Structures are given as C-alpha cells and as structure tokens.
Amino acid sequence: MFEITLVVIAVIAAGLIGFVATIVTPGLVTAIGLGVLLLGLVMGVPTGFWYHVILYRSLSTRIRVPRKWWLTPSALHPHLTETERRRIKPWYRMGGVGFVLSVVGGLAAIGGVLLGR
C-alpha cells in the first residue's frame, strides 16, 4: 500500500511540475528540480545504506546471505522476525521516499533544461 502511495505522489508531483513549468521560467524549474534531487539523495543514500547494513546484520547470523543480495534485498524480508521487521521498516521507507524524491527532482531538472532550449 505504501508503494502505491509513493507512485501516486510521484504522478501528482510530475503533473504539478508540468503545470508549474508552463508558468515558471525553465531556469527556476531546473533549480527546483536539482534542489529536490539533492534532498532525495541526502535523505535516501544514508538511510538506504543503513537499511542494507541492518538487514545484513539481522540475517547473516541465521542464513547464508546470497552473493548479490543487495540487488533485491526485499526478497529477504520473509526471513526476518517481526521485531527485525519493525526495526528495518523506517529505514526501508525513508530510503524509498529519498529515491522517489531523487527521481522526481531529476525529471524536473531535465524538464527545465529541455524547456530552456
């Protein structure tokens, strides 16, 4: 359900960015997009990293973690206990929000650059 909410937010944000792009100058759209991109990176990279650290620490003592586990870490969630899931959930979500902000900000910045040409 949370992922659906993120997608809806991203679609609404993309629509708002498209609307704002018709009113605001392309340079401003680019600057706002870069700001949102930077915010997403500042938020998403550390929380995503810490999520992976906690997940690995939780699972490596009980199961053999696959070699490329970090490519699809959510596939390992069924191996977590309920306490471990509660511990990992905030980091998982904040990393996801940071990712969405990065994508939306990047698209806005690209849109601003393209509008300026």
Residue pairs with C-beta under 8 A, 6 or more apart in sequence:
2 93
2 96
3 96
6 96
6 97
6 100
9 100
10 100
10 103
10 104
13 104
14 104
14 107
17 29
17 33
17 104
17 107
17 108
17 111
18 111
20 29
21 29
21 111
21 112
21 115
26 112
26 113
26 115
26 116
27 112
27 116
28 112
29 108
29 109
29 111
29 112
29 115
30 108
30 109
30 112
30 113
30 116
31 112
32 108
32 112
33 105
33 106
33 107
33 108
33 109
33 110
33 111
33 112
34 105
34 109
35 105
36 101
36 102
36 104
36 105
36 108
37 101
37 102
37 105
37 106
37 108
37 109
38 105
39 101
39 105
40 97
40 98
40 99
40 100
40 101
40 102
40 103
40 104
40 105
41 98
41 102
42 98
43 94
43 97
43 98
43 101
44 94
44 95
44 96
44 97
44 98
44 99
44 101
44 102
45 98
47 91
47 94
47 95
47 98
48 91
48 95
48 98
48 99
50 91
51 73
51 88
51 91
51 92
51 95
52 70
52 73
54 87
54 88
54 91
55 73
55 76
55 80
55 88
56 65
56 69
58 80
58 84
58 87
58 88
59 65
59 76
59 79
59 80
62 79
63 79
65 76
69 75
69 76
74 92
77 85
77 88
80 88
